Amino acid sequence: MSDGSSSKKRLLVNLEELILRLEKMGIAEYISLMEDPKKIIYRNFLAGVSRGIGT
């Protein structure tokens, strides 16, 4: 029985580590951008305008 318990604990530790790594990578922000195409279009427009002004 203790083998199943230690296996669950190890799984929880691995899940917590994965969550921390995903948070550090900014996955949540990326996903929120993908859910709203207007944000992507707006950011790309601003990037294009700023590049155009810079040259």
Buried (B, 14 or more C-beta within 10 A) or exposed (E): EEEEEEEEEEEEEEEEEEEEEEEEEEEEEEEEEEEEEEEEEEEEEEEEEEEEEEE
